[in-house]
Amino acid sequence: LASTVSLSLRLPSATAVTTSSEIGASLFTSTVSFPAARRAYVVAHMTVPADVERVWAVLTDYDNLADYMPHLDKSEVLHRKDGRVPVRQEGSVWFPLRKLRSSATMELQESPPRQISFKATAGDYAIYEGYWRLQAGPEGTDLIYEAVIEPHFWVPQCVLGALEKKILKGTFEAVM
């Protein structure tokens, strides 16, 4: 899984939009670019004022993620074996005038406590793969998210980019 992710994430980009905002006392930065018509490449970063072990515990509490991640309605571990964790997830987000829903079974590969690689193996995405990386820093944990996302259905780039930024900001807020 890790080799697949590293190859896929090295995509060229013609259009990239970076935004920054504050979450608490931390700066949240995200960049969305579009290397292909229906594909988004997303990178987000924030320093979380907590140690790596605490952030790891929050991110890997898969069965309870829907309790505090605002755009996740359901998250269920199917089983665990040798650091691999398939998780079925369903989410939704309000976007002007309607609620958009998606679901996926994600194959997670844990490398405690530094990285969680993921790849959709079923659901609404032709491609959804990437990682969460945690690194101890002087002010807490540097949390980095990187992913390539391509839904099975057509979504205008501006909508896909706006949705990803909204979902990621809510996710990073929840980790705080």
Disulfide bonds with the S-S distance in Angstrom:
none
